[in-house]
């Protein structure tokens, strides 16, 4: 079925999503169908999709991301056509034991009747503790497909210290709320909010930078661009080291090496729980400018979810094709959990040694590390490259 988009703009007073108190927010969620809005100047635009945690909305006819957009909710949206009927539902907040630090996740599993495919899906989730600050999450979820049988499942990472409270959720497709009928609930519970264990009151301190490695503007971009951003998502281990890289992206690929160098060469104070160091995921942004560069403060985040993948190349240094062989050689690269190439060698069948210049090139490449069972791992990857010609060194002289 072709996906239709909702394009909306409103000047109506919107309920600021992160300014609402828990009880007011819950009351709003228990009311009529919802829509999620993002602020654009003096306007509020309908959020039609999410890229992870980044809302997307139409500006005129162009779909634009709003990475720092202020979110709000209104109760005047419309339901999608079709819907979902939940049966034999299991819902709750669990510790995901795939991770040795047992990140908490919100899990919804049910036998379901799904009327049609739903695309560009996201969830609005309120977690209200018995005391303290509520957690409000708007996050992308996988498309919901009618031909996947009757099993329906959603898993959403939540804040690292959460251990119990009331919660309520709404599902959206292309900006409109999906009508969800819950046959597993009692007839009087139109919007059930299950109760779990008491809220965890232990004291969590986020990780902090202890000594920052200087961030440098890349020489290759001098006079090419005035500035830009890079962003890294990673895990700070209990010993204060960067245990693994989860994601790294930038406005220009040449910004990736200095951002990663600053990340890995800086020193950190780990997160602590009641004074005991613990591993915790974090996100950090790096601002580049020809005249001044700086690193923004670490932001602790729930451990994100990613599909399994092999090491993925995101940066390779420029090379002079005139100094390279005409044929390619198969090589093996060891890529660690931080995306660093720790070892490069020719594959056994190549029966050759890797020229030093080619080895240096390969070890300067940056990868997103392999992910298995949801977490980064060390992994060897095979690829083919043109090696440096034997006389390339003499050409440089």
C-alpha positions as CSV (number, residue, x, y, z in Angstrom):
1,X,0.0,0.0,0.0
2,X,1.4,3.4,-0.9
3,X,2.2,5.5,2.1
4,X,0.4,8.9,2.4
5,X,2.0,11.7,4.3
6,X,0.3,14.0,6.7
7,X,1.5,17.6,6.1
8,X,0.4,19.9,8.8
9,X,1.2,23.3,10.3
10,X,-0.5,24.9,13.3
11,X,-0.3,28.1,15.2
12,X,-2.5,26.7,18.0
13,X,-1.1,26.7,21.5
14,X,0.7,23.4,21.8
15,X,1.3,21.4,24.9
16,X,5.1,21.5,25.3
17,X,6.1,17.9,25.6
18,X,9.0,18.2,28.0
19,X,7.4,21.0,30.1
20,X,4.3,19.0,31.1
21,X,4.1,17.5,34.5
22,X,3.7,13.7,34.7
23,X,0.0,13.7,35.8
24,X,-0.9,16.4,33.1
25,X,0.9,14.5,30.4
26,X,-0.8,11.2,31.4
27,X,-4.2,12.9,31.4
28,X,-3.5,14.2,27.9
29,X,-2.4,10.8,26.6
30,X,-5.6,9.3,28.1
31,X,-7.7,11.8,26.0
32,X,-8.5,11.8,22.3
33,X,-6.2,10.8,19.5
34,X,-2.8,12.6,19.5
35,X,-0.4,14.3,17.2
36,X,3.3,15.2,17.9
37,X,4.5,18.6,16.8
38,X,7.9,20.2,16.4
39,X,8.6,23.9,16.6
40,X,9.8,25.8,13.5
41,X,10.0,29.5,14.2
42,X,6.6,30.6,15.3
43,X,4.9,27.6,13.7
44,X,4.3,24.0,15.0
45,X,4.8,21.4,12.3
46,X,3.4,17.9,12.4
47,X,6.1,15.3,13.0
48,X,5.6,12.7,10.2
49,X,8.5,10.5,10.9
50,X,11.6,10.0,13.1
51,X,15.2,9.3,12.2
52,X,16.2,7.6,15.5
53,X,15.5,10.4,18.0
54,X,15.4,13.2,15.3
55,X,11.9,14.4,14.3
56,X,11.2,14.9,10.6
57,X,8.6,17.4,9.4
58,X,7.6,19.0,6.1
59,X,8.7,22.6,5.5
60,X,6.7,23.6,2.4
61,X,7.0,20.4,0.4
62,X,10.5,19.4,1.7
63,X,11.0,16.8,4.5
64,X,13.4,18.4,6.9
65,X,15.1,17.0,10.1
66,X,14.9,19.0,13.4
67,X,17.7,17.5,15.5
68,X,17.3,20.1,18.2
69,X,13.6,20.8,17.7
70,X,11.3,21.5,20.6
71,X,8.5,18.9,20.7
72,X,4.9,19.3,21.7
73,X,1.7,17.3,21.7
74,X,-1.9,18.1,20.8
75,X,-5.1,16.1,21.1
76,X,-6.6,17.1,17.8
77,X,-5.0,14.7,15.4
78,X,-6.7,12.0,13.4
79,X,-6.3,8.2,13.4
80,X,-4.8,6.4,10.5
81,X,-7.1,4.2,8.4
82,X,-6.9,0.7,9.6
83,X,-5.5,-0.3,13.0
84,X,-4.0,-2.9,15.3
85,X,-5.9,-5.3,17.6
86,X,-3.7,-6.6,20.5
87,X,-4.4,-10.0,22.1
88,X,-2.5,-11.8,24.8
89,X,-0.4,-8.8,25.5
90,X,2.9,-8.8,27.5
91,X,4.1,-5.3,28.4
92,X,6.6,-4.1,30.9
93,X,10.1,-2.8,31.6
94,X,12.9,-5.3,31.6
95,X,16.6,-5.5,32.0
96,X,18.1,-6.5,28.6
97,X,20.6,-9.2,29.5
98,X,22.3,-9.0,26.1
99,X,24.4,-6.2,27.6
100,X,26.6,-6.9,30.6
101,X,25.4,-3.7,32.1
102,X,21.7,-4.8,31.7
103,X,20.3,-1.7,30.1
104,X,16.5,-1.3,30.9
105,X,14.1,-1.5,28.0
106,X,10.3,-1.0,27.5
107,X,9.0,-4.1,25.8
108,X,5.6,-4.7,24.2
109,X,4.8,-8.1,22.8
110,X,1.4,-9.4,21.7
111,X,-0.5,-11.6,19.3
112,X,-2.1,-9.0,17.0
113,X,-4.4,-8.5,14.1
114,X,-2.8,-5.9,11.8
115,X,-5.1,-4.4,9.2
116,X,-2.4,-3.1,6.9
117,X,1.2,-2.1,6.6
118,X,2.2,1.0,8.6
119,X,5.3,2.9,7.6
120,X,7.4,5.8,9.0
121,X,6.5,4.6,12.5
122,X,7.4,6.1,15.9
123,X,6.4,5.7,19.5
124,X,5.4,8.3,22.1
125,X,6.2,6.8,25.5
126,X,5.6,8.3,29.0
127,X,7.2,6.6,31.9
128,X,6.0,8.2,35.2
129,X,8.0,7.2,38.3
130,X,6.4,7.2,41.7
131,X,8.6,10.1,42.5
132,X,11.1,12.2,40.5
133,X,11.3,13.3,36.9
134,X,9.2,11.5,34.3
135,X,10.8,10.1,31.2
136,X,9.2,11.1,27.9
137,X,10.5,9.4,24.7
138,X,9.7,10.0,21.1
139,X,11.6,7.5,19.0
140,X,11.6,5.7,15.6
141,X,10.3,2.1,15.6
142,X,10.4,-0.4,12.8
143,X,7.7,-0.4,10.1
144,X,4.7,-2.5,11.1
145,X,3.9,-5.1,8.4
146,X,0.7,-7.0,8.1
147,X,2.2,-10.0,6.4
148,X,4.6,-10.8,9.3
149,X,2.0,-13.1,10.9
150,X,0.2,-12.3,14.2
151,X,3.3,-11.6,16.3
152,X,3.7,-7.9,17.2
153,X,6.8,-6.7,19.2
154,X,8.3,-3.3,20.1
155,X,11.5,-2.8,22.2
156,X,12.6,0.7,23.2
157,X,15.7,1.5,25.4
158,X,14.9,3.9,28.3
159,X,16.8,5.9,30.8
160,X,19.7,4.0,32.4
161,X,18.5,4.2,36.0
162,X,14.9,3.4,35.5
163,X,13.5,0.5,37.5
164,X,9.7,0.9,37.7
165,X,6.7,3.2,37.4
166,X,3.5,3.7,35.5
167,X,3.8,4.0,31.7
168,X,1.6,4.8,28.7
169,X,2.3,4.8,25.0
170,X,1.0,5.8,21.6
171,X,2.0,4.6,18.2
172,X,2.2,6.7,15.0
173,X,2.5,6.2,11.3
174,X,3.4,9.1,8.9
175,X,2.2,11.6,11.5
176,X,-1.1,10.1,12.4
177,X,-1.8,8.0,15.5
178,X,-2.4,4.3,14.8
179,X,-5.7,3.1,16.3
180,X,-4.8,0.4,18.8
181,X,-7.5,-1.8,20.3
182,X,-6.3,-3.7,23.3
183,X,-8.5,-6.8,23.8
184,X,-6.1,-8.0,26.5
185,X,-7.2,-5.2,28.9
186,X,-10.3,-5.2,31.0
187,X,-13.3,-3.4,29.4
188,X,-13.1,-0.6,31.9
189,X,-9.4,0.1,31.1
190,X,-9.4,2.1,27.9
191,X,-5.8,3.2,28.5
192,X,-4.2,0.8,31.0
193,X,-1.1,1.9,32.9
194,X,0.4,-1.2,34.5
195,X,2.3,-0.8,37.8
196,X,5.7,-2.3,38.3
197,X,8.3,-2.2,41.0
198,X,9.0,1.0,43.0
199,X,11.2,3.7,41.5
200,X,15.0,3.3,42.0
201,X,16.2,6.2,44.2
202,X,19.9,5.5,43.9
203,X,22.2,8.3,42.8
204,X,23.5,8.2,39.3
205,X,26.3,10.5,38.2
206,X,26.9,10.8,34.4
207,X,30.4,10.3,32.8
208,X,32.5,13.4,32.4
209,X,35.6,14.4,30.5
210,X,38.6,14.5,32.8
211,X,41.3,15.7,30.3
212,X,40.3,16.6,26.8
213,X,42.5,16.0,23.8
214,X,42.6,19.1,21.6
215,X,40.2,19.1,18.6
216,X,41.9,20.3,15.4
217,X,40.4,21.6,12.2
218,X,41.5,19.4,9.3
219,X,44.0,20.9,7.0
220,X,42.1,19.4,4.0
221,X,39.1,21.6,4.7
222,X,41.0,24.9,5.1
223,X,39.3,27.3,2.7
224,X,36.8,24.7,1.7
225,X,34.2,25.0,4.5
226,X,34.0,27.4,7.4
227,X,32.9,24.8,9.9
228,X,30.7,21.9,10.8
229,X,29.7,19.3,13.3
230,X,30.6,15.7,14.1
231,X,28.7,13.5,16.5
232,X,29.7,10.3,18.3
233,X,27.7,7.7,20.3
234,X,29.8,5.5,22.5
235,X,30.1,3.5,25.7
236,X,32.3,4.9,28.6
237,X,33.5,1.8,30.5
238,X,33.7,1.6,34.3
239,X,37.5,2.3,34.1
240,X,36.9,5.6,32.2
241,X,38.0,4.3,28.7
242,X,36.0,4.3,25.6
243,X,35.0,0.6,25.5
244,X,33.3,0.8,22.1
245,X,32.0,3.2,19.4
246,X,28.4,2.8,18.4
247,X,27.9,5.5,15.8
248,X,30.0,8.3,14.3
249,X,28.8,10.8,11.7
250,X,29.8,14.3,10.5
251,X,28.9,17.1,8.1
252,X,32.0,16.2,6.1
253,X,34.0,12.9,6.1
254,X,37.3,14.8,6.8
255,X,35.9,15.8,10.2
256,X,35.7,12.1,11.3
257,X,39.4,11.5,12.0
258,X,39.9,14.5,14.3
259,X,36.6,13.8,16.1
260,X,37.6,10.2,16.7
261,X,41.1,11.1,17.8
262,X,39.8,13.6,20.4
263,X,37.2,11.0,21.6
264,X,39.8,8.2,22.0
265,X,42.7,10.2,23.3
266,X,40.7,12.2,25.9
267,X,40.5,10.8,29.5
268,X,37.1,10.3,31.2
269,X,35.6,10.0,34.7
270,X,33.1,7.1,34.4
271,X,29.5,7.2,35.4
272,X,28.9,6.2,39.0
273,X,25.9,4.6,40.8
274,X,26.0,5.3,44.5
275,X,29.7,6.0,44.1
276,X,30.5,2.8,42.2
277,X,31.8,3.2,38.6
278,X,29.5,1.7,36.0
279,X,29.6,1.6,32.2
280,X,27.1,4.0,30.5
281,X,26.4,5.1,26.9
282,X,26.8,8.7,26.0
283,X,26.6,11.1,23.0
284,X,29.0,13.9,22.3
285,X,29.1,16.6,19.6
286,X,32.3,18.2,18.1
287,X,32.1,21.7,16.6
288,X,34.7,22.6,14.0
289,X,35.6,26.1,12.8
290,X,38.7,27.3,11.1
291,X,39.4,29.7,14.0
292,X,38.2,27.7,17.0
293,X,37.0,24.2,17.6
294,X,35.3,22.9,20.8
295,X,33.8,19.8,22.2
296,X,30.3,19.9,23.7
297,X,29.4,18.3,27.0
298,X,28.8,14.5,27.2
299,X,25.1,13.6,27.3
300,X,24.3,10.2,28.9
301,X,21.7,8.3,26.9
302,X,19.9,5.0,26.9
303,X,21.9,2.3,25.1
304,X,20.7,2.6,21.5
305,X,19.5,-0.4,19.4
306,X,21.1,-1.3,16.1
307,X,20.7,-4.2,13.7
308,X,23.6,-6.5,13.4
309,X,26.2,-5.4,10.8
310,X,29.7,-6.1,9.6
311,X,32.4,-3.4,9.9
312,X,31.3,-0.4,7.7
313,X,33.8,1.9,6.2
314,X,33.0,5.6,6.9
315,X,36.4,7.2,6.1
316,X,39.3,6.5,3.9
317,X,42.3,8.9,3.2
318,X,42.8,10.3,-0.2
319,X,45.4,8.5,-2.4
320,X,47.2,9.4,-5.5
321,X,46.0,6.9,-8.2
322,X,49.3,7.4,-10.1
323,X,51.2,5.7,-7.3
324,X,48.9,2.6,-7.1
325,X,49.1,-0.8,-8.7
326,X,46.7,-1.5,-11.6
327,X,45.3,-4.6,-10.0
328,X,43.7,-5.1,-6.6
329,X,45.0,-7.3,-3.8
330,X,42.8,-9.1,-1.2
331,X,43.6,-7.9,2.3
332,X,42.3,-8.7,5.8
333,X,41.6,-6.0,8.3
334,X,41.1,-6.4,12.1
335,X,38.6,-3.7,13.2
336,X,38.1,-3.3,16.9
337,X,35.0,-2.2,18.9
338,X,36.0,1.4,18.6
339,X,36.1,1.4,14.8
340,X,39.9,1.4,14.7
341,X,41.9,-0.8,12.2
342,X,44.3,-2.5,14.5
343,X,46.0,-4.7,12.0
344,X,46.1,-5.0,8.2
345,X,47.7,-7.8,6.1
346,X,47.4,-9.5,2.8
347,X,45.1,-12.5,2.6
348,X,47.1,-15.8,2.6
349,X,46.1,-16.6,-1.0
350,X,47.8,-13.3,-2.1
351,X,51.2,-14.7,-1.1
352,X,52.6,-11.2,-0.8
353,X,53.6,-8.8,1.9
354,X,51.6,-5.6,2.3
355,X,53.7,-2.5,1.3
356,X,54.2,-0.2,4.3
357,X,52.5,2.8,2.6
358,X,49.4,0.6,1.9
359,X,49.4,-0.7,5.5
360,X,49.5,2.9,6.8
361,X,46.6,3.8,4.5
362,X,44.5,0.9,5.7
363,X,45.2,1.6,9.4
364,X,44.1,5.2,8.9
365,X,40.7,4.1,7.6
366,X,37.8,4.5,10.1
367,X,34.9,2.0,10.4
368,X,31.7,1.7,12.3
369,X,32.4,-1.5,14.2
370,X,30.6,-4.8,13.6
371,X,27.5,-5.3,15.8
372,X,26.4,-8.7,16.9
373,X,23.5,-9.3,19.2
374,X,23.1,-5.6,19.5
375,X,26.6,-4.7,20.7
376,X,29.9,-3.8,18.9
377,X,32.5,-6.5,18.6
378,X,36.0,-6.9,17.3
379,X,35.9,-8.5,13.8
380,X,38.0,-9.2,10.8
381,X,36.8,-8.0,7.4
382,X,38.1,-8.9,4.0
383,X,38.3,-6.4,1.2
384,X,40.4,-5.6,-1.9
385,X,42.6,-2.6,-2.5
386,X,45.1,-1.3,-5.0
387,X,48.5,-1.4,-3.2
388,X,51.2,1.2,-3.5
389,X,53.6,0.6,-6.4
390,X,57.1,-0.5,-5.4
391,X,58.5,2.7,-6.8
392,X,55.9,5.0,-5.3
393,X,58.3,6.0,-2.5
394,X,60.9,7.1,-5.0
395,X,58.3,9.1,-6.9
396,X,57.7,11.1,-3.7
397,X,61.4,12.0,-3.3
